[in-house]
């Protein structure tokens, strides 16, 4: 009788430990955690520190909130005065709203890169060579 109770208690404790290990997540200071419960966005974004989610029901996506430096590939363009130029650039960006970055854009890093390339080509086309050189 006592052996059965001890075995049942040990089993319950081990199941509890496995559940907590599956539910435990750590969000770093420079990250925010966006939680999806069964595919639907939870209203609150998890801040830095220890957090628990419901295993197999919740998904936690971490978003880096630091300033990101990303090189833009060299762009060939024709200036307003019909001169062909090749311009390199570097972009700096920071995610302000973690849930919007995950939900509204499929891949926000790729989207920022493409927007920077498009803007760079547009600016090259609207500028004279003298303006670009200065």
HUUR-V520376 format. One line per field, one symbol per residue. ss: DSSP state (H for helix, E for strand, L for the rest). phi: phi as a letter, one per 30 degrees, with the letter a starting at -180 (. if undefined). burial: 1 if it has 24 or more other C-alpha atoms within 12 Angstrom, else 0. Layout:
ss->???
phi->???
burial->???
This chain:
ss->LHHHHHHHHHHHHHHHHHHHHHHEEEELLLEEEEEEELLEELLLLELLEEEELLLLLEEEEEEELLLEEEEEEEEEEELLLLLEEEEEEEEEELLLLHHHHHHLLLLHHHHHHHHHHHHHHHHHHHLLHHHHHL
phi->.dddddddddddddddddddddcdbbcdeccbccccchicdddccdddkdbcbddiccbcccbdcddccbdceecdacddchcdbbbcabcbbbdcbdddddddbdbddddddddddddddddddccddddddd
burial->00000000000000000000000010100011111100000000111000101000011111110000000100101010000010100000000001101100000110011001100110011000000000
